[in-house]
Amino acid sequence: MPEAPEEVTPEAPGDTLPLDTTPAHVQKARELLAGRSIVLLAGIRKPHQHEALERALGVKVDWIEADEYAHGTHAASRLRDDTAAVLPGIRWMAHAHTSLRDIARERGIPAALLPAGLSPSAVAYHLLDQAGHQLEAHHENARTALVG
């Protein structure tokens, strides 16, 4: 469970403190992704959504627009050693793009289907719900390798 944010005191009367309103599941996803990258197959890339995902999840988002590839196997070249997860958006996913999910799974990369929404909260929720155990195992293996 993530630790509570450190308590801070306002410097002057009337100053307001920003509250850490990041949901626990977003914090957990950020911890497990730990500076790696995700491949997102979705609609037209909107800079504000892209930046919000990168900032909230602490990852580099490789956003593949749905019409960018005629076939999902072409997108396989986007899977790299630091790819933590593949996230195809169901709404934008042509049948051929299911092969990207299958290729990711063959390579041991967690995949989670996004039924709707690209907010950091929605992405984190579906990622943890569908692939949280795989991400936890990778995170634990990486920590053990650092210690051992």
C-alpha positions in Angstrom: 0.0 0.0 0.0 1.4 3.4 -0.9 2.5 5.6 2.0 0.5 8.7 2.9 2.0 11.9 1.6 4.2 13.8 4.0 2.4 16.5 5.9 3.4 20.1 4.9 2.6 23.3 6.6 1.6 26.4 4.7 4.3 29.2 4.7 1.8 32.0 5.2 -1.7 32.3 6.4 -4.1 31.8 3.6 -1.7 29.7 1.6 -3.4 26.5 0.4 -1.7 23.2 0.1 -2.1 21.0 -2.9 -3.7 17.7 -1.8 -2.4 14.5 -3.2 -5.6 13.4 -4.8 -3.9 10.7 -6.9 -6.0 7.6 -6.5 -4.3 4.6 -4.8 -4.6 2.4 -8.0 -2.9 5.1 -10.1 -0.1 5.3 -7.5 0.2 1.5 -7.5 0.4 1.4 -11.3 3.1 4.1 -11.3 5.1 2.1 -8.8 4.9 -1.1 -10.8 5.7 0.6 -14.2 8.6 2.4 -12.6 9.9 4.6 -15.5 9.4 2.0 -18.2 7.3 2.4 -21.3 3.8 1.3 -22.4 2.4 0.8 -25.9 -1.1 2.2 -26.3 -3.2 1.4 -29.3 -5.9 3.9 -29.4 -7.5 6.7 -31.5 -6.0 10.0 -32.5 -3.3 11.0 -30.1 -4.4 14.0 -28.1 -1.4 15.8 -26.5 -3.2 16.5 -23.3 -4.2 12.8 -22.8 -0.7 11.6 -23.8 1.0 14.0 -21.3 -1.5 13.2 -18.6 -0.8 9.4 -18.9 3.0 9.9 -18.9 2.9 12.2 -15.9 0.5 10.2 -13.8 1.9 6.8 -14.6 5.6 7.8 -14.8 6.1 6.1 -18.1 6.9 6.9 -21.7 3.7 6.3 -23.8 4.3 5.0 -27.3 0.9 5.9 -28.7 -0.1 4.0 -31.8 -3.0 5.6 -33.6 -5.5 2.9 -34.7 -5.2 3.7 -38.4 -1.3 3.8 -38.3 -1.0 0.1 -39.1 -2.9 -2.0 -41.5 -2.1 -5.1 -39.4 -1.3 -5.5 -35.8 1.9 -7.5 -36.5 3.5 -4.3 -37.9 3.0 -2.8 -34.5 5.1 -5.5 -32.9 8.2 -3.6 -33.8 7.2 -1.1 -31.2 7.7 -3.6 -28.4 11.1 -3.0 -26.8 13.0 -4.4 -23.8 11.6 -1.6 -21.6 8.0 -2.2 -22.6 6.1 -2.8 -19.4 2.6 -3.4 -21.0 0.6 -3.3 -24.1 -2.8 -1.6 -23.9 -5.1 -1.9 -26.9 -8.2 0.2 -26.7 -11.2 -2.0 -27.7 -13.0 0.9 -29.2 -10.3 1.5 -31.8 -9.0 -2.1 -32.2 -9.5 -3.7 -35.5 -9.6 -7.5 -35.5 -6.1 -7.6 -36.9 -4.7 -5.6 -34.0 -5.5 -8.4 -31.6 -2.3 -9.9 -32.9 -0.3 -7.2 -31.1 -1.8 -8.3 -27.8 -1.0 -11.9 -28.7 2.6 -11.1 -29.7 3.0 -9.2 -26.4 1.8 -12.1 -24.4 4.2 -14.5 -26.3 7.1 -12.2 -25.3 5.9 -12.1 -21.7 4.7 -8.5 -21.8 1.5 -8.0 -19.9 -1.5 -6.9 -22.0 -4.7 -5.3 -20.9 -7.7 -4.3 -23.0 -9.1 -0.9 -22.4 -12.9 -1.0 -22.8 -13.4 2.8 -22.6 -11.6 5.9 -21.5 -8.0 7.0 -21.6 -7.7 8.8 -18.4 -4.8 7.8 -16.1 -7.4 6.5 -13.6 -9.1 4.3 -16.2 -5.9 3.0 -17.7 -4.4 2.2 -14.3 -7.6 0.5 -13.2 -7.8 -1.8 -16.2 -4.0 -2.5 -16.3 -4.0 -3.5 -12.6 -7.2 -5.5 -12.9 -6.1 -7.5 -16.0 -2.3 -7.6 -15.6 -1.5 -6.6 -12.0 -0.1 -10.0 -11.0 2.3 -10.0 -13.9 3.4 -6.4 -13.2 3.9 -7.3 -9.5 6.0 -10.4 -10.4 8.2 -8.3 -12.7 8.6 -5.6 -10.0 9.5 -8.1 -7.4 12.0 -9.8 -9.7 13.6 -6.4 -10.5 13.9 -5.6 -6.8 15.4 -9.0 -6.0 18.0 -8.6 -8.8 19.0 -5.2 -7.3 19.5 -6.7 -3.9 21.0 -10.0 -4.8 
